[in-house]
Amino acid sequence: MEAKSATLSSTVASIETNAIDCTIATVDDVRLSIDAISLNIDLPPNWITRVDEFINDFSKDVPHGAAKYKNSFHRIYDRYYRTGFRAYLNDLLAWEPTGASAFVCQTGSKRPGSKNTRFYWNPSKCDSATVAGIIFDGYLNIPADCLINSTVSSIHLAADIPKARVDDQAFSYPKMRVIENWFSSGRTMRLGIKSGKTGIVVYDKRDEIKASNSKLGTFLAELKEPVPTHDLLRIEVQLKPTSLLNPALPMGLMELITLPNPFSKLGVHAVPAHLNRDERLALTVARYEGLRRALYLAEFTPAEQKSFLRKLQKAGSPIWWKPEQLWEQQYPLLIDDLLTPFKHPHSGMAIPGTENFDAALIQNAATEVTLP
């Protein structure tokens, strides 16, 4: 019995690691982006006063009622923060259904032990140069390099794969037993619990773009995002990273330079072309509850199970799924674009708080620590 279990484990493991050419897209077609980042920092009282003054100034000119949400700025209230605002680069962007271009600032934290201020934005929609130059220097009159001392409460990293769909793959991640699926605008699948340190969200991005565009009338056609002519699969890893130097603390912004590859543990499994009815049912269960659970429920005979696993092995993983190559080629440039405007907001300006920053020490820690 133990020998059979060991054989099954090794077979399943080989299915998760072997890759063959089974799609048109290649790893060079995959695009990596930072889809969201949330930073926390303790601002000194005089800088918090500047934030309050900015909010009070623009609030005087904002109309009341529903119209206030369609301006470049509007005040927001939250049970965790005393006050805050959401900012857009122009009034037109305020009509976005998803609010992806917004920059959010909240201050006056009500949670004991937490930092007093939170900043949140989507770097793929609102880049760091804009945040540093317009938001901090222009609106708030706060040095952008203050963020060097911030910590990262969450960061979302997205990989976009053309000519691929959720239903054409199966996904797995070590120790993730909870899987949710919903189908409002294309299929969306989530692995892991929302309160966990790592969450995986996989969805059909093309369908999401079409659904978002449909909420905009002809007068807001400028806001409509171009719809890809082909299918577009998005794999998004949502992290709450911990410090490489002290895992009990959140990761510092500068530590993102040495962030371990969160995609490396994600298994992407291709769907075999020729399956009988029982095998397709088993594969459907595997998408939702995992391969081992599917094999248990299918009640295959030893010969049927061997045939099914052989087909999965032959299908392997899509040729575009090479997470290590993707990370090495694209992440360094991506993180440099994110950090540079905050490290050097003004040429020749020193970066406060980084005199004792030891990149080598963090790099050594990164080789010993993996994400949970």
C-alpha positions in Angstrom: 0.0 0.0 0.0 2.8 2.4 0.9 4.6 1.6 -2.3 1.5 2.4 -4.4 1.1 5.7 -2.5 4.8 6.6 -3.1 4.4 5.8 -6.8 1.2 7.9 -7.0 3.0 10.8 -5.3 6.0 10.7 -7.6 3.7 10.5 -10.7 1.6 13.5 -9.5 4.8 15.4 -8.8 6.2 14.7 -12.3 2.9 16.0 -13.9 3.4 19.3 -12.1 7.0 19.7 -13.2 7.1 18.4 -16.8 6.4 21.0 -19.5 5.8 20.7 -23.2 4.8 23.0 -26.1 1.0 23.0 -25.9 0.0 26.6 -26.7 0.8 29.3 -29.2 2.1 31.8 -26.7 5.6 31.5 -25.3 7.3 32.9 -22.2 8.5 35.9 -24.2 4.8 36.8 -24.8 4.0 36.9 -21.0 4.0 40.4 -19.4 4.7 41.0 -15.7 3.3 44.0 -13.9 2.6 45.4 -10.5 -1.1 45.7 -10.2 -1.4 47.2 -6.8 0.8 48.3 -3.8 -0.2 49.4 -0.3 2.4 51.2 1.9 2.3 52.2 5.6 4.4 54.8 7.2 4.6 57.0 10.3 4.5 60.6 9.1 5.5 63.4 11.5 2.7 65.6 12.9 3.6 68.6 10.7 3.3 66.4 7.5 0.0 65.0 8.7 -1.2 68.6 9.1 -0.3 69.2 5.5 -2.5 66.2 4.4 -5.4 67.5 6.5 -5.0 71.0 5.0 -5.0 69.6 1.5 -8.2 67.6 2.2 -9.9 70.6 3.7 -8.9 72.9 0.9 -10.3 70.7 -2.0 -13.4 69.7 0.0 -14.6 73.3 0.0 -15.1 73.2 -3.8 -16.5 69.6 -4.2 -20.3 69.5 -4.8 -22.5 67.6 -2.5 -24.4 64.4 -3.3 -23.4 61.7 -5.8 -21.6 64.3 -8.0 -18.8 64.5 -5.5 -17.5 61.1 -6.6 -17.0 62.3 -10.1 -14.3 64.9 -9.4 -10.5 64.5 -9.4 -10.5 64.5 -5.6 -12.9 63.4 -3.0 -12.7 62.8 0.7 -13.1 59.2 1.9 -13.9 57.9 5.4 -12.9 54.5 6.7 -13.5 52.8 10.0 -9.7 52.2 10.3 -8.6 55.8 9.6 -9.6 59.2 10.7 -9.6 60.8 7.2 -8.3 60.4 3.7 -8.7 61.1 0.0 -8.9 59.5 -3.4 -7.2 61.4 -6.2 -7.3 61.1 -10.0 -5.1 63.0 -12.6 -8.3 64.5 -14.1 -12.1 64.5 -13.7 -12.6 62.1 -16.6 -10.7 59.3 -14.9 -13.0 59.6 -11.8 -15.7 57.9 -13.9 -13.6 54.7 -14.1 -15.8 51.7 -13.1 -12.9 50.0 -11.3 -11.1 53.1 -10.0 -7.8 51.6 -11.1 -6.1 54.9 -11.8 -6.8 56.4 -8.3 -4.2 57.2 -5.7 -5.5 56.7 -2.1 -4.1 58.4 1.0 -5.5 57.6 4.5 -4.2 59.0 7.7 -4.9 58.9 11.4 -5.0 55.2 11.9 -7.4 53.9 14.6 -5.7 50.6 15.0 -3.3 50.3 18.0 0.3 49.6 17.0 -0.2 50.4 13.3 1.6 53.2 11.4 -0.4 56.4 11.1 -0.6 56.7 7.3 -1.4 54.5 4.4 -0.8 55.1 0.6 -2.3 52.8 -2.1 -2.1 52.9 -5.9 -1.8 50.8 -9.0 1.7 51.3 -10.5 0.6 50.0 -13.9 -2.0 52.7 -14.1 -0.4 55.5 -12.1 3.4 55.2 -12.2 5.8 56.2 -9.5 7.1 59.3 -11.3 3.5 60.7 -11.3 3.0 59.8 -7.6 6.3 61.4 -6.6 6.1 64.5 -8.7 2.4 65.4 -8.7 1.0 63.8 -5.5 3.8 64.3 -3.0 5.7 67.3 -4.3 2.7 69.1 -6.0 -0.4 68.4 -3.9 0.9 67.4 -0.4 4.2 69.3 -0.3 5.8 66.2 1.3 9.1 64.8 0.2 8.5 61.7 -1.9 11.6 60.0 -0.5 9.8 59.6 2.8 8.4 56.4 1.4 11.9 54.8 1.6 11.1 54.2 5.3 7.6 52.7 4.6 6.6 49.1 4.9 4.6 47.1 2.3 1.3 45.8 3.7 0.4 44.3 0.3 1.6 44.0 -3.3 -0.2 42.4 -6.3 2.0 41.0 -9.1 0.3 40.1 -12.3 1.4 37.9 -15.3 -0.7 38.4 -18.5 -0.6 35.5 -21.0 -2.1 36.1 -24.4 -4.1 33.4 -26.2 -4.9 31.5 -23.0 -8.0 31.0 -20.8 -8.6 29.8 -17.3 -10.7 26.8 -18.5 -7.8 25.6 -20.6 -5.5 25.1 -17.6 -5.5 23.6 -14.1 -3.7 25.4 -11.2 -2.2 24.3 -8.0 -0.1 25.9 -5.2 1.5 24.0 -2.2 -0.7 23.8 0.9 -3.6 25.8 -0.6 -6.8 23.8 -0.1 -9.3 26.6 -0.4 -10.5 27.3 -4.0 -13.3 29.7 -4.9 -14.8 30.2 -8.4 -17.2 32.7 -9.8 -18.4 33.6 -13.3 -19.7 37.2 -13.4 -17.5 38.4 -16.3 -15.5 35.4 -17.5 -14.3 32.8 -15.0 -12.3 33.9 -12.0 -10.6 31.4 -9.7 -9.0 32.2 -6.3 -6.6 29.9 -4.5 -6.0 30.4 -0.8 -7.9 32.4 1.9 -8.2 36.2 1.8 -6.5 36.6 5.2 -3.5 34.6 4.2 0.0 35.9 3.3 -0.3 34.7 -0.3 -3.4 34.5 -2.5 -3.6 33.5 -6.2 -6.3 35.0 -8.4 -6.6 33.7 -12.0 -9.1 35.2 -14.4 -9.9 36.0 -18.1 -8.7 39.5 -18.4 -10.3 40.1 -21.8 -13.7 39.4 -20.4 -13.1 41.7 -17.5 -12.1 44.5 -19.9 -15.2 44.0 -21.9 -17.4 44.0 -18.8 -15.8 47.2 -17.5 -16.2 49.0 -20.9 -19.8 48.0 -21.0 -20.5 50.2 -18.0 -19.3 53.3 -19.8 -21.6 55.1 -22.2 -20.7 56.8 -25.5 -19.8 60.0 -23.7 -17.0 58.2 -21.8 -15.6 56.3 -24.8 -12.1 57.8 -24.0 -12.0 55.7 -20.9 -12.7 52.5 -22.6 -9.7 50.2 -22.5 -8.7 48.5 -25.8 -10.1 45.0 -25.9 -7.5 42.4 -27.0 -8.3 40.6 -30.2 -7.3 37.3 -28.6 -7.9 35.7 -25.2 -5.9 37.1 -22.3 -5.3 35.1 -19.1 -4.2 36.9 -16.0 -2.4 35.2 -13.1 -2.2 37.5 -10.1 -0.3 36.8 -6.9 -1.5 38.9 -4.0 1.2 39.1 -1.3 1.4 40.4 2.3 5.2 40.1 2.3 7.2 39.9 5.5 10.7 41.2 6.1 13.6 39.0 5.0 15.5 40.2 8.1 12.7 39.7 10.6 9.7 37.6 9.4 7.6 38.9 12.3 7.6 42.4 10.6 6.2 43.5 7.3 8.6 43.9 4.4 10.3 47.3 3.9 9.8 49.0 0.6 13.5 48.7 -0.3 13.5 45.0 0.5 11.3 44.5 -2.6 14.5 44.5 -4.6 15.2 41.0 -3.2 11.7 39.7 -3.1 11.7 35.9 -3.7 9.8 34.8 -6.8 6.2 34.2 -5.7 5.3 32.5 -9.0 7.9 29.7 -8.6 5.6 27.5 -6.5 2.5 27.9 -8.7 1.8 24.9 -10.9 0.0 25.4 -14.2 -1.2 22.2 -15.8 -2.4 21.9 -19.4 -5.7 20.1 -20.3 -5.2 16.9 -22.4 -7.0 17.0 -25.7 -8.5 13.5 -25.6 -10.2 12.4 -22.4 -13.2 10.1 -22.0 -16.3 11.2 -19.9 -15.0 9.9 -16.6 -11.6 11.5 -17.1 -13.1 14.9 -17.9 -15.2 14.7 -14.8 -12.1 13.9 -12.8 -10.2 16.8 -14.3 -13.1 19.1 -13.5 -13.0 18.1 -9.9 -9.2 18.5 -10.0 -9.6 22.1 -11.1 -11.7 22.8 -8.0 -10.5 20.5 -5.3 -7.1 19.2 -6.5 -5.8 16.2 -8.3 -5.5 13.8 -5.3 -9.1 14.5 -4.3 -10.2 13.9 -7.9 -8.5 10.6 -8.1 -10.1 9.5 -4.8 -13.6 10.5 -6.0 -13.2 9.0 -9.5 -12.8 5.5 -8.2 -10.7 4.5 -11.2 -9.3 1.0 -11.5 -5.5 0.8 -11.4 -5.4 0.6 -15.2 -7.8 3.6 -15.6 -5.8 5.7 -13.1 -2.5 4.9 -14.9 -4.0 5.9 -18.3 -5.4 9.1 -16.9 -2.1 10.1 -15.2 -0.2 9.2 -18.4 -2.4 11.6 -20.4 -1.8 14.4 -17.9 1.9 13.8 -18.0 1.9 14.0 -21.7 0.0 17.3 -21.7 2.5 18.7 -19.1 2.5 22.5 -18.5 2.1 25.2 -21.1 5.3 26.3 -22.8 4.7 29.9 -21.7 4.8 28.9 -18.0 8.5 29.3 -17.0 8.2 31.4 -13.8 11.9 31.6 -13.1 12.8 32.9 -16.6 9.9 35.4 -16.4 11.0 36.7 -13.0 14.7 37.0 -14.0 13.9 38.9 -17.2 11.2 41.3 -16.1 11.1 41.8 -12.3 14.4 43.8 -11.9 13.4 46.4 -14.4 9.9 46.5 -13.0 10.9 47.1 -9.4 13.5 49.7 -10.5 10.8 51.7 -12.2 8.8 51.5 -9.0 11.5 52.6 -6.6 13.7 55.0 -8.5 11.4 58.1 -8.3 11.3 57.7 -4.5 15.0 57.0 -4.1 16.1 60.0 -6.2 13.1 62.5 -6.4 15.7 65.3 -6.9 19.1 64.8 -8.4 21.9 65.0 -5.8 19.5 64.7 -2.9 20.4 62.3 -0.1 18.0 59.6 1.0 17.2 59.9 4.7 17.0 56.7 6.6 19.1 54.7 4.2 22.6 55.4 5.5 22.8 51.9 7.1 20.9 50.1 4.3 22.8 46.9 3.6 21.7 45.4 0.3 24.1 42.5 0.6 22.7 41.5 4.0 19.2 41.4 2.5 20.3 39.5 -0.5 21.9 36.8 1.7 18.6 36.6 3.7 16.6 36.3 0.5 18.5 33.1 -0.5 17.5 31.5 2.8 13.9 32.6 3.1 10.9 31.5 0.9 7.4 32.9 0.9 4.9 30.9 3.0 
